[in-house]
Amino acid sequence: QIGFAKWAGSYQGHLKYFPVLFLGPYDISEGPLRQKMYNEIKKAQKTGKRMPRLVYWYGEKIEEAFSFVPQGSCMSYEEGVAKGMHELPKPLQVKLDKGLKFTKDEEKLLTARDQMEEDLHKDP
């Protein structure tokens, strides 16, 4: 499921949410990441807290692309679209239109948006 999650970084304060792919325990192969997810489930059950969501951050290097995010920091794609999160921030759109050079974070955001759009058009 594609959506948005609060991002630790931000593009000049214009972006608090970043495109993500929400994952479940069977979306990932056996190994350390899946084991970590099971540990998070056990911890949530033991403490009575809500289970954090495992997300794949679009635009990140694969080694850094997975993390656990509190459910309160996540929103569906539809909620994000209603808030305009699927659109580029205006300052970035201006740079794109003028063909100006992007910062690393801007490049990451552009890549993330492209990857998200590509996945949106794939058959489930």
C-alpha positions as CSV (number, residue, x, y, z in Angstrom):
1,Q,0.0,0.0,0.0
2,I,1.4,3.4,-1.0
3,G,1.1,6.3,1.3
4,F,3.0,9.0,3.2
5,A,4.9,9.1,6.5
6,K,6.5,11.8,8.6
7,W,10.0,12.3,7.4
8,A,12.9,13.3,9.8
9,G,14.3,15.6,7.1
10,S,12.4,18.1,5.2
11,Y,12.7,20.0,2.0
12,Q,13.3,23.6,3.3
13,G,10.4,23.1,5.7
14,H,7.9,22.6,2.9
15,L,7.6,18.9,3.3
16,K,6.8,17.0,6.5
17,Y,5.6,13.8,4.8
18,F,7.5,11.6,2.3
19,P,6.2,8.9,-0.1
20,V,6.4,5.4,1.3
21,L,5.3,1.9,0.7
22,F,3.7,0.3,3.7
23,L,4.9,-3.3,4.2
24,G,3.6,-6.3,6.2
25,P,5.6,-9.2,7.6
26,Y,5.1,-11.4,4.5
27,D,6.1,-8.6,2.1
28,I,9.7,-9.1,3.1
29,S,11.8,-12.3,2.9
30,E,13.1,-14.2,5.9
31,G,16.0,-12.5,7.5
32,P,17.0,-9.7,9.9
33,L,14.4,-7.2,8.8
34,R,11.6,-9.7,9.1
35,Q,12.9,-10.8,12.5
36,K,13.0,-7.1,13.6
37,M,9.4,-6.8,12.5
38,Y,8.4,-9.8,14.6
39,N,10.2,-8.3,17.6
40,E,8.3,-5.0,17.1
41,I,5.0,-7.0,17.0
42,K,5.9,-8.8,20.2
43,K,6.9,-5.5,21.9
44,A,3.7,-3.9,20.9
45,Q,1.6,-6.8,22.2
46,K,3.5,-6.9,25.5
47,T,3.2,-3.1,26.1
48,G,-0.3,-2.6,24.6
49,K,1.0,0.1,22.3
50,R,0.1,0.3,18.7
51,M,2.3,-1.6,16.3
52,P,4.6,0.7,14.3
53,R,4.4,0.4,10.5
54,L,7.3,-1.0,8.5
55,V,7.8,1.4,5.6
56,Y,10.0,1.5,2.5
57,W,11.0,5.1,1.9
58,Y,10.9,5.9,-1.8
59,G,14.1,7.7,-3.0
60,E,16.4,6.2,-0.4
61,K,19.4,3.9,-1.0
62,I,18.2,0.3,-0.3
63,E,20.4,0.0,2.8
64,E,18.6,2.9,4.4
65,A,15.2,2.5,2.8
66,F,13.4,0.5,5.6
67,S,12.3,1.7,9.0
68,F,9.5,1.5,11.6
69,V,7.3,4.5,11.9
70,P,4.6,5.1,14.5
71,Q,1.1,4.6,13.1
72,G,0.2,8.2,14.0
73,S,2.9,9.4,11.6
74,C,1.4,7.6,8.6
75,M,-1.4,8.5,6.2
76,S,-2.9,6.7,3.3
77,Y,-2.3,7.8,-0.3
78,E,-5.8,9.2,-0.5
79,E,-5.4,11.3,2.6
80,G,-2.1,12.6,1.3
81,V,-3.6,13.5,-2.1
82,A,-6.4,15.3,-0.3
83,K,-3.7,17.4,1.4
84,G,-1.7,18.0,-1.8
85,M,1.2,15.8,-0.7
86,H,1.5,14.1,-4.1
87,E,2.4,17.4,-5.7
88,L,5.9,19.0,-5.5
89,P,6.4,22.0,-3.3
90,K,6.1,25.2,-5.3
91,P,9.8,26.3,-4.9
92,L,10.9,22.9,-6.2
93,Q,8.5,23.0,-9.1
94,V,9.9,26.4,-10.1
95,K,13.4,25.0,-10.1
96,L,12.2,22.1,-12.2
97,D,10.5,24.4,-14.7
98,K,13.6,26.6,-15.0
99,G,16.0,23.7,-15.3
100,L,18.0,24.8,-12.2
101,K,20.3,22.5,-10.2
102,F,18.8,20.5,-7.3
103,T,20.2,19.8,-3.8
104,K,20.6,16.2,-2.7
105,D,17.4,16.3,-0.7
106,E,15.6,17.8,-3.7
107,E,16.9,15.0,-5.9
108,K,15.8,12.5,-3.3
109,L,12.3,13.9,-3.3
110,L,12.1,14.0,-7.1
111,T,13.3,10.3,-7.3
112,A,10.8,9.4,-4.6
113,R,7.9,11.0,-6.4
114,D,8.9,9.3,-9.7
115,Q,9.2,5.9,-8.0
116,M,5.8,6.4,-6.2
117,E,4.1,7.4,-9.5
118,E,5.6,4.3,-11.3
119,D,4.3,2.0,-8.5
120,L,0.8,3.6,-8.6
121,H,0.4,2.5,-12.2
122,K,1.5,-1.1,-11.6
123,D,-1.2,-3.9,-11.3
124,P,-1.6,-5.1,-7.7
